[in-house]
Amino acid sequence: MSWARRAGIAGVALGAVATTVALERMSVGRSVRREARLALDAAGPYGTLRGTPGSAVTEDGAALYYEVEEVGADTRPVAPRPGAPAPGPLPAAGGPEPAGDGPRGAEEPTVVFCHGYCLHQDVWHFQRAALRGRVRAVYWDQRGHGRSGRGRRLRDGGEPVSIDQLGRDLKAVLDAAAPQGPLVLVGHSMGGMTIMALAEQYPDFVARRVAGVALVATSAGDLADVTYGFPATAVRAVRRVVPGVLRALGSQQDLVDRARRVAGDVYAGLVRRYSFGEPDAVDAGVARFAERLIDSVPVEVVADFYPAFAEHDKERALAVLNALAGALPVLVLAAERDEVTPAAHSDRIAAALPGARRVVLPGAGHLLLLERPEEVTRS
């Protein structure tokens, strides 16, 4: 056998060995990362707090899941779900029947928490833990998120979700879970937009019932101008193709899930990058919890909601809130390093509501609820 041929065979053999070793290392690496993620899921209590379940049915048949916690209720975790990447099925329970919307008064308010895009009610974990038993609170899942249904129009391939629809969804939840007494509405990101949509469509209801509003890391419009830290021209080009890509991926959820698993650390790094202002300072369990929250939302739901943000414009809703400025305390809470809904958007909201209290958390990112929970709760 010639030297050249032996060298060629040896090269092929060495290449095969190297490839095998590389594949084994990749497999081991993925296995180790998977085990680490499972360990973080099991160790942390995040997302284990539960209240009394109920559901509100919307105009298009979406069953919106909510939970109520009463003053003095048991503050121990109920039915913990360690390691579960997504909420379980909707319990067969309903909320109280609406009994008319009583006016604001001296009685203690019900605090209603509205979560953001690609999250669900458990994102309020730290605020929920701090407030359990101290206030009457309602936590709910936006349509298509968590344990809530999508509604007939989305299931049947109708028009995408609008922010106005979310405002009507919130009204249905309020009618079912808090039919009487004053309300304090707290909304993060898309949840804040939902509150604005409620105010625009039901100004008389807001004037009668709402005793306070907190708009957290949210926007009243012009979200198409957000660049997420990239050049504006590149972002505009990407935005043109994103809706079609999301629709195509909506029917390939298994493929998306596999891609997330293969991407591993890269995907987790992106979640950290856009969730937190100081990613390296965030507890690993909390960062993993954020990843689980985002993972729980199907791609088809992501696609359903995406077009709504380019169209979102709630300047008129701010006029409604401003008209109630003397009687309606408003908190506008922003995160200094938020690249999803930049602090400048909160500045614009505060400018339209001169009576609002504006707070900016230095160094915080979009998921300030998880990154700086004590400061958010105190605010």
C-alpha positions in Angstrom: 0.0 0.0 0.0 1.5 3.4 -1.0 2.3 6.1 1.6 -0.2 8.5 0.0 -3.0 5.9 0.1 -2.2 5.0 3.8 -2.2 8.7 4.6 -5.5 9.1 2.8 -7.1 6.2 4.8 -5.6 7.6 8.0 -7.0 11.0 7.2 -10.5 9.6 6.6 -10.2 7.5 9.8 -9.1 10.5 11.9 -11.8 12.6 10.4 -14.4 10.0 11.3 -13.1 9.8 14.8 -13.0 13.6 15.1 -16.6 13.8 13.8 -17.7 11.1 16.3 -16.0 12.9 19.2 -17.5 16.2 18.2 -21.0 14.7 17.9 -20.5 13.0 21.3 -19.4 16.3 22.8 -22.4 18.2 21.3 -24.7 15.4 22.6 -23.1 15.5 26.0 -23.2 19.3 26.0 -26.9 19.3 25.2 -27.6 16.6 27.8 -25.7 18.5 30.5 -27.5 21.7 29.6 -30.9 19.9 29.6 -30.1 18.4 33.0 -29.1 21.8 34.3 -32.3 23.4 33.0 -34.4 20.7 34.7 -32.5 21.2 37.9 -33.2 24.9 37.8 -36.8 24.3 37.1 -37.2 21.9 40.0 -35.2 24.0 42.5 -37.1 27.3 42.0 -40.6 28.0 43.3 -41.3 30.3 40.3 -44.7 29.9 38.8 -46.0 27.7 41.6 -48.4 30.2 43.3 -52.1 29.5 42.6 -55.4 31.1 43.4 -59.1 30.3 43.0 -59.6 29.6 39.3 -62.3 31.0 37.0 -63.0 31.7 33.4 -64.6 34.5 31.4 -66.0 33.9 27.9 -65.4 36.6 25.3 -67.5 37.8 22.5 -65.9 35.3 20.1 -65.9 32.4 22.5 -62.4 32.6 23.9 -62.3 31.2 27.5 -60.0 33.5 29.4 -58.5 31.8 32.5 -58.0 33.9 35.7 -57.2 33.3 39.3 -58.5 35.3 42.3 -56.7 35.7 45.6 -58.6 37.1 48.5 -57.5 39.1 51.5 -56.4 36.8 54.3 -56.2 33.8 52.0 -53.7 31.0 52.6 -50.3 32.2 51.3 -48.7 28.8 50.9 -48.1 27.6 47.3 -50.9 25.5 45.9 -50.4 22.7 43.4 -46.7 23.5 42.6 -45.5 22.7 39.1 -41.7 22.4 39.4 -40.2 21.6 36.1 -43.3 22.2 34.0 -42.5 24.4 31.1 -46.1 25.4 30.5 -49.3 25.8 32.5 -51.7 22.8 32.7 -55.2 22.5 31.3 -58.0 25.0 32.1 -59.8 23.9 35.3 -63.6 23.4 35.0 -64.5 26.4 37.0 -66.3 29.7 36.4 -66.2 33.1 38.0 -69.1 34.9 39.7 -71.8 36.3 37.5 -71.6 40.0 36.9 -73.8 42.0 39.3 -73.4 45.5 37.9 -70.4 47.7 38.1 -70.6 49.5 41.4 -68.8 52.8 41.8 -65.4 53.5 43.3 -65.6 53.9 47.0 -63.9 53.6 50.3 -63.8 49.8 50.1 -60.5 48.0 49.4 -59.9 47.7 45.6 -59.3 44.6 43.6 -55.8 44.7 41.9 -55.9 43.2 38.4 -52.6 42.2 36.8 -52.3 42.1 33.0 -49.2 40.4 31.6 -47.4 41.1 28.3 -46.8 39.4 25.0 -45.3 35.9 25.0 -45.8 35.5 28.8 -48.6 34.5 31.1 -49.9 35.4 34.5 -47.0 33.6 36.4 -44.7 36.4 35.3 -46.1 38.3 38.3 -44.7 35.6 40.6 -42.7 38.0 42.9 -45.4 40.6 43.1 -47.9 37.9 43.8 -45.8 36.4 46.6 -45.4 39.9 48.2 -49.1 40.7 48.0 -50.7 37.4 48.8 -53.3 37.7 51.5 -52.9 41.5 51.8 -55.0 42.6 48.8 -57.7 41.1 46.7 -56.0 40.3 43.4 -56.8 38.9 40.0 -54.3 37.4 37.7 -55.3 36.4 34.2 -53.9 35.0 30.9 -54.3 36.9 27.7 -56.1 35.0 24.9 -53.8 32.3 23.5 -51.4 32.6 26.4 -51.1 30.4 29.4 -54.4 28.5 30.0 -56.6 30.9 28.0 -58.2 29.9 24.7 -57.7 31.7 21.4 -61.3 32.4 20.3 -63.2 31.4 17.2 -61.7 34.0 14.8 -58.2 32.9 15.5 -58.9 29.2 15.5 -60.7 29.5 12.2 -57.9 31.6 10.5 -59.7 34.9 10.8 -58.2 38.3 11.4 -55.2 38.6 13.7 -55.7 39.9 17.3 -56.0 43.6 17.8 -55.1 45.6 20.9 -58.8 46.8 21.0 -59.8 43.1 21.2 -57.6 42.7 24.3 -59.3 45.7 25.9 -62.7 43.9 25.4 -61.1 40.7 26.8 -60.1 42.6 29.9 -63.6 44.0 30.3 -64.9 40.4 30.2 -62.5 39.3 32.9 -63.4 42.3 35.1 -67.1 41.6 34.7 -66.5 37.9 35.8 -63.8 38.3 38.5 -64.5 41.7 40.0 -68.1 42.8 39.1 -68.3 45.3 42.0 -66.1 47.7 43.8 -63.0 49.8 42.9 -60.3 48.5 40.7 -56.5 49.1 40.4 -55.3 48.0 36.9 -51.6 47.0 36.5 -50.3 46.2 33.1 -46.8 45.2 31.8 -45.9 45.9 28.2 -48.9 44.5 26.1 -50.8 44.4 29.4 -50.5 48.2 29.7 -51.7 48.5 26.1 -54.7 46.3 27.0 -55.5 48.8 29.8 -55.3 51.7 27.4 -57.6 49.9 25.0 -60.1 49.4 27.9 -60.0 53.1 28.7 -60.6 54.1 25.1 -63.5 51.8 24.6 -65.2 52.0 28.1 -64.4 55.5 29.4 -67.5 55.6 31.6 -66.7 52.3 33.2 -63.1 53.5 33.9 -64.5 56.7 35.4 -66.8 54.7 37.7 -64.7 51.8 38.7 -61.0 52.4 38.3 -59.2 53.8 41.3 -55.7 53.6 40.0 -53.5 52.5 37.0 -49.9 51.3 36.7 -48.4 51.2 33.2 -45.2 49.2 33.4 -42.7 49.2 30.5 -45.3 49.8 27.9 -46.1 52.1 25.0 -48.9 54.1 23.5 -47.8 53.7 19.9 -45.0 54.0 17.3 -43.6 50.5 18.1 -42.6 50.2 14.5 -39.8 52.6 15.2 -38.2 50.4 17.9 -34.9 49.0 16.7 -33.9 46.6 19.5 -30.4 47.8 19.4 -29.9 47.1 15.6 -29.6 49.5 12.7 -33.0 50.9 11.7 -32.7 49.9 8.1 -32.0 46.3 9.0 -34.9 46.2 11.4 -37.3 47.6 8.7 -36.2 45.0 6.2 -36.7 42.1 8.8 -40.1 43.4 9.8 -41.4 43.0 6.3 -40.8 39.3 6.3 -41.4 38.4 10.0 -45.2 38.0 9.7 -44.9 35.5 6.8 -42.1 33.6 8.6 -44.2 33.4 11.8 -47.3 32.2 9.9 -45.2 29.5 8.2 -43.7 28.4 11.5 -47.1 28.3 13.2 -47.8 25.0 11.6 -44.4 23.6 12.5 -44.3 23.9 16.3 -42.3 20.7 16.7 -39.7 22.0 14.4 -39.5 25.3 16.4 -39.2 23.4 19.7 -36.4 21.3 18.2 -34.6 24.4 17.0 -34.9 25.9 20.5 -33.3 22.8 22.0 -30.5 22.7 19.4 -29.8 26.4 19.8 -29.5 25.9 23.6 -27.2 28.5 25.0 -27.7 30.8 22.0 -31.4 30.9 22.5 -31.1 31.3 26.3 -28.6 34.1 25.7 -31.1 36.0 23.5 -33.8 35.6 26.1 -31.4 37.1 28.7 -30.3 39.9 26.4 -33.8 41.2 25.7 -35.3 40.4 29.1 -32.8 41.9 31.5 -30.8 45.1 31.6 -28.0 43.4 33.5 -28.2 39.7 32.4 -25.1 38.5 34.3 -26.5 39.7 37.6 -29.8 37.8 37.3 -30.2 34.6 39.2 -29.9 31.6 36.9 -33.2 30.2 38.2 -35.0 33.5 37.4 -33.4 33.6 33.9 -34.5 30.0 33.3 -38.0 30.9 34.5 -38.1 33.8 31.9 -37.1 31.3 29.2 -39.9 28.9 30.3 -42.5 31.7 30.2 -41.6 32.6 26.6 -41.3 28.9 25.5 -44.9 28.3 26.7 -46.5 30.4 24.0 -47.1 28.6 20.7 -45.6 30.1 17.6 -49.1 30.4 16.0 -50.1 32.6 18.9 -47.0 34.7 18.4 -47.9 35.1 14.8 -51.6 36.0 15.7 -50.5 38.9 17.9 -47.4 40.3 16.0 -49.2 42.6 13.5 -51.2 44.3 16.3 -48.1 46.1 17.6 -47.3 47.9 14.4 -50.9 49.2 14.4 -51.1 50.1 18.1 -51.9 53.7 18.7 -53.6 54.7 22.0 -53.1 58.4 22.2 -56.9 58.8 22.6 -56.8 56.4 25.5 -54.3 58.6 27.3 -56.7 61.5 26.8 -59.4 59.5 28.7 -57.0 58.8 31.5 -55.8 62.5 31.6 -59.4 63.7 31.9 -59.6 61.7 35.1 -56.2 62.9 36.4 -57.7 64.5 39.5 -59.3 61.3 40.7 -57.2 58.6 39.1 -53.6 58.1 40.3 -51.4 56.8 37.5 -48.0 55.3 37.8 -45.7 55.1 34.7 -42.9 52.7 35.4 -40.0 52.3 33.0 -36.8 50.4 32.7 -33.7 52.3 31.7 -32.2 49.5 29.5 -35.5 48.2 28.0 -35.0 47.7 24.3 -38.4 46.1 23.7 -40.5 49.1 24.8 -37.8 51.7 25.5 -38.1 54.2 28.4 -38.7 57.0 25.9 -42.1 55.5 25.2 -42.9 55.8 28.9 -41.7 59.4 28.8 -44.3 60.1 26.1 -47.1 58.5 28.2 -46.0 60.5 31.2 -46.0 63.7 29.1 -49.6 63.0 28.0 -50.5 62.5 31.7 -49.0 65.4 33.6 -50.5 64.2 36.8 -48.9 60.7 36.6 -46.0 59.6 38.8 -43.1 58.6 36.6 -40.4 56.1 37.9 -37.4 54.8 35.9 -35.4 51.8 37.3 -31.8 52.3 36.4 -30.1 49.4 34.7 -33.3 47.3 34.4 -34.6 45.6 31.3 -37.9 44.7 29.9 -38.7 42.0 32.4 -38.2 44.3 35.3 -40.9 42.3 37.2 -38.4 39.5 37.5 -35.2 41.4 37.4 -36.0 44.1 40.1 -39.1 42.6 41.8 -38.8 44.5 45.1 -38.6 47.9 43.5 -41.5 47.1 41.1 -43.7 46.0 44.0 -42.8 49.1 46.1 -43.6 51.4 43.2 
